[in-house]
Amino acid sequence: MSQPDVVIVGAGLAAAKAATALRDGGYDGAVTIVGEEPHPPYERPPLSKDILLGKGSRDDALVHPREWYDEHDVTLLTGRRAEKLDPAAHQVVLDDGTVLDYGKLVLATGARPRVLDVPGAARALTLRRVEDSEALLGAFASASSLVVIGAGWIGLEVAAAAREAALDVTVLEVAPVPLATVLGEKLGSYFADLHRKHGVDLRTSTGVESISETGVTAGGEEIRADLVVMGVGAVPNTELAEAAGLEVDGGVVVDQHFTASLPDILAIGDVAAARHTDLGPLRVEHWDNAIRQGKAVAAVLLGQDVAYDWQPYFFTDQYDLGMEYVGRGKASDDVVIRGDLDSGEFIAFWLDGIRVTAGMNVNVWDVNDDLRALVGRTVDATRLADPSVALTEVADG
């Protein structure tokens, strides 16, 4: 018996990985991907890393070349927008009036940059699409100064790339310590110091009041700049799901098998508020999650018993710092350092009591699998901090 037709709305990394895993798994139903951007699906981390540094191109970021989709009988509709879902009729209506029938629908509509509600906000650049990255790289060539609004991962990666391009960079962050909600005060301060050592004027506890053609007004002061980039988070693209009557709560609500609140609809990637088997409802906007959820939803559609049970992972590259993080720590967790912060090579762990909630390796490589194995385990903090004790020997029991 032929398997039901699958329509994937959204053409990012999660969508491409879902289609790939379906075909690799022998799925013989029709598979269609619908995406607003004119390109085949691509990976987004290079936008604030290699492409912005002038070391990569949009072709390097593609998940597959366009011909792969034809070769694997995947219909790829780029430059097309899904306007309406009709769950009762099992149909998707596109912006040109085309109606797609589905047996199973996968929502992978992603997210868009959050924009501050301040005068002149539209003058700020954002970084979400490959054109944004290419335009910003081009602007670096003629600019001498940049203000970055927001000291999250995107904001700090943009700041690092701009300093590599010899721009004067000011970063404005409303919180007292950047990244504190993710890393806590100690490690957030480490990243703040990293940027200040590289010449960034990082101003914390500073809110933006307005943006003009000549710069940004913040804390009552005008900071003149040739360019302004806003990196203050992302908003999941849930409008299509909401209009169709799907449950939405900070994302499209799905269970541990990525199943939404109406029949035959699933959601993955940045738009999905998925129930993690250990951590509960979770919406993760990172590269690794898109890959894993894409593969997992394909397994679900293939009839396999797969659940959302892996630990979140992300990475960053800034200046000469490379970092990987796995788990879900809290700012209130205790932080244990293995190695020396001053050396720039260390491993950090977050502990809720004696239980590891997350681990981060900074310029220390080939250890992330060991860190992943420790997340959720009970440990002796003294042994955890001791480099003479192998990570594989740290966990109790």
FENPEJO-V939760 format. One record per run of one state. SS is the DSSP state (H for helix, E for strand, - for the rest). FROM is the first residue (numbers start at 1). LEN is the number of residues. If there is no record, write none. Layout:
BEGIN
ss=SS from=FROM len=LEN
ss=SS from=FROM len=LEN
END
This chain:
BEGIN
ss=- from=1 len=5
ss=E from=6 len=4
ss=- from=10 len=3
ss=H from=13 len=12
ss=- from=25 len=6
ss=E from=31 len=4
ss=- from=35 len=7
ss=E from=42 len=1
ss=- from=43 len=2
ss=H from=45 len=4
ss=- from=49 len=9
ss=H from=58 len=4
ss=E from=62 len=1
ss=- from=63 len=3
ss=H from=66 len=6
ss=- from=72 len=2
ss=E from=74 len=4
ss=- from=78 len=4
ss=E from=82 len=5
ss=- from=87 len=4
ss=E from=91 len=4
ss=- from=95 len=4
ss=E from=99 len=3
ss=- from=102 len=2
ss=E from=104 len=4
ss=- from=108 len=3
ss=E from=111 len=3
ss=- from=114 len=5
ss=E from=119 len=1
ss=- from=120 len=1
ss=H from=121 len=3
ss=- from=124 len=1
ss=E from=125 len=1
ss=- from=126 len=4
ss=H from=130 len=13
ss=- from=143 len=2
ss=E from=145 len=5
ss=- from=150 len=3
ss=H from=153 len=12
ss=- from=165 len=3
ss=E from=168 len=5
ss=- from=173 len=7
ss=H from=180 len=18
ss=- from=198 len=3
ss=E from=201 len=3
ss=- from=204 len=4
ss=E from=208 len=5
ss=- from=213 len=2
ss=E from=215 len=4
ss=- from=219 len=2
ss=E from=221 len=4
ss=- from=225 len=2
ss=E from=227 len=4
ss=- from=231 len=3
ss=E from=234 len=3
ss=- from=237 len=2
ss=H from=239 len=5
ss=- from=244 len=4
ss=E from=248 len=1
ss=- from=249 len=3
ss=E from=252 len=3
ss=- from=255 len=4
ss=E from=259 len=1
ss=- from=260 len=5
ss=E from=265 len=3
ss=- from=268 len=1
ss=H from=269 len=3
ss=E from=272 len=5
ss=- from=277 len=3
ss=E from=280 len=3
ss=- from=283 len=4
ss=H from=287 len=15
ss=- from=302 len=11
ss=E from=313 len=6
ss=- from=319 len=2
ss=E from=321 len=7
ss=- from=328 len=6
ss=E from=334 len=7
ss=H from=341 len=3
ss=- from=344 len=1
ss=E from=345 len=8
ss=- from=353 len=2
ss=E from=355 len=8
ss=- from=363 len=5
ss=H from=368 len=7
ss=- from=375 len=3
ss=E from=378 len=2
ss=- from=380 len=1
ss=H from=381 len=5
ss=- from=386 len=5
ss=H from=391 len=3
ss=- from=394 len=1
ss=E from=395 len=1
ss=- from=396 len=2
END
